[in-house]
Amino acid sequence: MEDLNYLLKCEQEELLRARFAHCPVARRAHQRLAQGYAARIRRHPHPYRSSRPDGSMSFNPFPFNVEGGAA
């Protein structure tokens, strides 16, 4: 089983790298890596981002609606 904290850390690092990348190619590469980590987090046996009945989530990587995420 993968370490959930490790996956969360790696995803956040890739999101930051994508945000501060100077060239579009690097930005897309970091975004793809972050998406890969997000998929592994969703498949983790202890779901961390499960939706609640009201549609919210216990964890939102974009709490202030940055990068198009829902607050």
TORZA-84265 format. One record per residue (C-alpha): residue in three letters; y, z, x. Coordinates in pm, 1 decimal. Layout:
! TORZA-84265
KEBA  code         v         w         u
KEBA   ala         Y         Z         X
...
END
This chain:
! TORZA-84265
KEBA  code         v         w         u
KEBA   met       0.0       0.0       0.0
KEBA   glu     346.4     -86.6     127.7
KEBA   asp     609.7     180.2     181.0
KEBA   leu     856.0     145.5    -106.9
KEBA   asn    1142.5     301.1      89.9
KEBA   tyr    1089.5      48.0     368.7
KEBA   leu    1102.8    -241.8     121.2
KEBA   leu    1420.5    -105.8     -40.2
KEBA   lys    1586.4     -61.7     299.7
KEBA   cys    1494.6    -411.4     413.1
KEBA   glu    1618.9    -565.2      89.3
KEBA   gln    1955.5    -388.9     120.3
KEBA   glu    1990.3    -494.0     484.2
KEBA   glu    1925.7    -858.2     395.3
KEBA   leu    2176.5    -840.9     109.3
KEBA   leu    2438.1    -711.3     353.5
KEBA   arg    2352.3    -976.3     609.5
KEBA   ala    2383.9   -1243.4     340.9
KEBA   arg    2719.5   -1109.5     230.0
KEBA   phe    2864.5   -1113.3     581.2
KEBA   ala    2698.6   -1430.3     712.1
KEBA   his    2945.3   -1679.1     855.9
KEBA   cys    2754.9   -1995.5     775.3
KEBA   pro    2597.5   -2105.9     445.8
KEBA   val    2257.7   -2172.0     604.9
KEBA   ala    2231.8   -1815.0     734.3
KEBA   arg    2357.0   -1678.0     401.1
KEBA   arg    2085.7   -1863.4     208.7
KEBA   ala    1818.1   -1752.0     455.7
KEBA   his    1915.5   -1386.6     413.3
KEBA   gln    1932.0   -1426.1      34.9
KEBA   arg    1578.9   -1570.3      33.9
KEBA   leu    1453.7   -1281.0     245.1
KEBA   ala    1621.0   -1031.9       9.0
KEBA   gln    1459.8   -1205.8    -288.8
KEBA   gly    1122.6   -1179.9    -117.9
KEBA   tyr    1168.8    -807.0     -70.2
KEBA   ala    1282.1    -772.6    -433.5
KEBA   ala     963.4    -946.5    -548.8
KEBA   arg     751.3    -711.8    -338.0
KEBA   ile     939.3    -414.0    -487.3
KEBA   arg     870.2    -543.5    -841.6
KEBA   arg     498.8    -575.9    -760.0
KEBA   his     479.3    -229.3    -604.8
KEBA   pro     237.1       0.9    -791.8
KEBA   his     517.9     253.3    -846.2
KEBA   pro     783.0      38.7   -1017.2
KEBA   tyr    1130.2     148.0    -921.3
KEBA   arg    1327.2    -102.4   -1122.5
KEBA   ser    1149.7     -79.1   -1454.7
KEBA   ser    1365.8    -159.3   -1753.8
KEBA   arg    1445.8     118.6   -1997.8
KEBA   pro    1435.5      64.4   -2375.6
KEBA   asp    1815.0      10.8   -2378.0
KEBA   gly    1784.2    -266.0   -2115.7
KEBA   ser    1928.2     -62.7   -1827.8
KEBA   met    1736.6      14.1   -1510.2
KEBA   ser    1687.0     336.8   -1315.6
KEBA   phe    1809.1     153.7   -1005.0
KEBA   asn    2059.8    -127.3    -993.5
KEBA   pro    2132.5    -275.4    -649.8
KEBA   phe    2470.2    -394.8    -779.8
KEBA   pro    2607.6     -94.3    -973.4
KEBA   phe    2964.4    -221.8    -976.8
KEBA   asn    2881.6    -574.4   -1094.5
KEBA   val    2904.6    -713.9    -740.8
KEBA   glu    2709.9   -1034.7    -673.1
KEBA   gly    2665.0   -1096.3   -1046.4
KEBA   gly    2442.8    -793.1   -1113.2
KEBA   ala    2467.9    -610.7   -1442.4
KEBA   ala    2630.9    -268.9   -1430.2
END
